């Protein structure tokens, strides 16, 4: 699908039907999503595909979000790795056969001290940006397969790790509801491009 057409087809869909989503299609979309840009190629994301625990995840959500989570075939919870030092070393360890020696050294020796000295606010912004980039790639990859989705920010991040049994090292960022829908959303209004561009 051409990129312009793909973006025009992508909508936030909040009602889903009972048609099952093939897990393989979701896995493919996640694989495509991971091609998103990532500073230092650190790829700090973790995807938790929620199926059996959807009702647990939905318990304390606002009504509209609760309904989406319950109706969706899957919910993908995107987490980010707050231990960027260990993340860099993991990339070096797993990629050892595919990375040149200078990049191995970069992940093992150059990046860890940088990440160790990162201020909390800087790290939070860094992780949130990476989560947003990979989430956008995911919903576009799903749209390309004709699968509907919606990104949810309105959930209690303080309980998500416990509900899903995820180590507290990983920070919950977004929930993405996924399924097929009978809705045919109208295109969203966008401001004219000349209203949002300034040339200096």
C-alpha positions in Angstrom: 0.0 0.0 0.0 1.4 3.4 -0.8 2.3 5.5 2.2 -0.2 8.3 1.6 -3.0 5.9 1.1 -1.9 3.9 4.2 -2.0 7.0 6.4 -5.4 8.0 5.1 -6.8 4.5 6.0 -5.4 4.6 9.5 -8.0 5.7 12.1 -8.4 5.3 15.8 -11.0 2.5 15.9 -12.7 1.9 19.3 -15.2 -0.8 18.5 -14.4 -4.3 17.4 -16.3 -7.3 16.1 -15.8 -11.0 16.9 -13.6 -11.8 13.9 -10.4 -13.4 15.2 -7.0 -11.8 14.5 -4.4 -14.4 13.4 -1.5 -14.1 15.9 0.9 -14.5 13.1 -0.4 -11.3 11.5 0.0 -9.5 14.8 3.6 -10.9 15.2 4.4 -9.7 11.6 3.1 -6.2 12.4 5.2 -6.1 15.6 8.3 -7.2 13.6 7.6 -4.4 11.1 7.1 -1.9 14.0 10.6 -2.6 15.4 12.0 -1.0 12.2 11.1 2.3 13.8 13.9 4.8 14.4 15.7 4.5 17.7 18.4 6.8 19.0 21.7 4.8 19.4 19.6 1.9 17.9 18.9 1.0 21.6 15.4 -0.3 20.8 14.2 0.0 24.4 10.7 -1.4 23.7 9.0 -4.5 25.0 5.7 -5.8 23.6 3.3 -7.7 25.8 0.5 -9.3 23.8 -2.4 -9.5 26.1 -5.1 -12.1 25.4 -6.2 -14.1 28.5 -5.5 -11.2 30.9 -7.6 -8.6 29.0 -10.3 -8.6 31.6 -7.7 -8.1 34.4 -6.2 -5.2 32.5 -9.7 -3.7 31.9 -10.8 -3.7 35.5 -10.0 -0.1 36.5 -10.1 1.6 33.1 -12.4 4.5 32.2 -15.6 3.1 30.6 -14.7 3.7 26.9 -11.2 2.3 27.3 -12.6 -0.7 29.3 -15.0 -1.5 26.5 -12.3 -1.4 23.9 -10.0 -3.6 25.8 -12.7 -6.2 26.4 -13.9 -6.2 22.8 -10.4 -6.3 21.2 -9.0 -9.6 20.0 -5.6 -8.6 21.5 -4.2 -5.7 23.5 -0.5 -4.9 23.0 1.0 -3.2 26.0 4.2 -1.4 25.0 6.8 -1.1 27.7 10.2 0.5 27.7 13.3 -0.8 29.3 14.5 1.7 32.0 17.8 -0.1 32.4 19.5 1.3 29.3 22.9 0.1 30.4 21.7 -3.5 30.4 19.8 -2.9 27.1 23.0 -1.8 25.4 24.8 -4.9 26.6 21.9 -7.1 25.5 22.2 -5.7 22.0 25.9 -6.4 21.9 25.4 -9.9 23.3 22.6 -11.0 21.0 24.0 -9.2 17.9 27.6 -10.4 18.5 27.6 -12.5 15.3 26.2 -9.7 13.1 27.8 -6.6 14.5 31.4 -5.4 13.7 33.8 -5.1 16.6 33.6 -1.3 16.8 29.8 -1.5 17.3 30.2 -4.2 19.9 32.6 -1.9 21.7 30.1 1.0 21.3 27.3 -1.0 23.0 29.6 -2.5 25.7 31.8 0.4 26.6 30.7 3.8 25.1 27.0 3.8 25.7 26.8 2.3 29.3 28.5 5.3 31.0 26.3 7.8 29.0 23.2 6.0 30.0 24.3 5.7 33.6 24.6 9.5 33.8 21.3 10.2 32.2 19.0 12.4 34.3 15.5 11.0 35.1 13.6 13.5 33.0 15.9 13.0 30.0 15.5 9.3 30.3 11.7 9.6 30.6 11.5 11.8 27.5 13.9 9.4 25.6 11.8 6.4 26.4 8.5 8.1 25.7 9.8 9.2 22.2 10.9 5.7 21.4 7.6 4.2 22.5 5.6 6.7 20.4 7.7 6.0 17.3 7.3 2.2 17.6 3.6 2.5 18.4 3.0 4.6 15.2 4.8 2.0 13.2 2.7 -0.8 14.7 -0.7 0.8 14.0 0.5 1.5 10.4 1.6 -2.1 9.9 -1.7 -3.3 11.3 -3.6 -0.9 9.0 -1.6 -2.3 6.0 -3.1 -5.7 6.9 -6.6 -4.4 7.2 -6.6 -4.7 11.0 -8.0 -1.9 13.2 -6.4 -0.5 16.3 -6.4 2.3 18.8 -3.7 3.8 21.0 -4.7 4.2 24.7 -3.0 6.5 27.1 -5.7 6.5 29.8 -4.8 3.6 32.1 -3.2 3.2 35.5 0.5 2.6 34.9 1.1 2.0 38.5 -0.7 -1.4 38.4 0.1 -2.6 34.8 3.3 -4.5 35.7 1.5 -6.4 38.5 -1.5 -7.2 36.4 0.6 -8.6 33.6 3.4 -10.0 35.7 6.1 -7.8 34.1 9.4 -6.9 35.9 9.3 -3.4 37.3 12.4 -2.6 35.3 10.0 -2.1 32.3 7.9 1.0 32.2 4.4 0.8 30.8 3.9 3.4 28.1 0.8 2.7 25.9 -1.9 0.1 25.3 -3.0 -0.7 21.7 -6.3 -2.4 21.2 -6.4 -4.6 18.1 -9.1 -6.3 16.1 -11.4 -6.1 13.1 -14.2 -3.6 13.0 -17.4 -3.1 11.1 -17.0 0.7 11.5 -16.1 2.8 8.5 -14.6 5.9 10.1 -14.8 9.2 8.3 -11.4 10.9 7.6 -10.2 13.0 10.6 -10.1 16.7 10.1 -6.6 18.1 9.7 -5.5 21.7 9.7 -4.4 23.0 6.3 -0.7 22.5 6.1 0.0 26.2 5.5 -1.5 26.8 9.0 1.2 24.8 10.7 4.3 25.7 8.7 6.5 28.7 9.3 9.6 29.4 7.3 12.3 31.5 8.8 
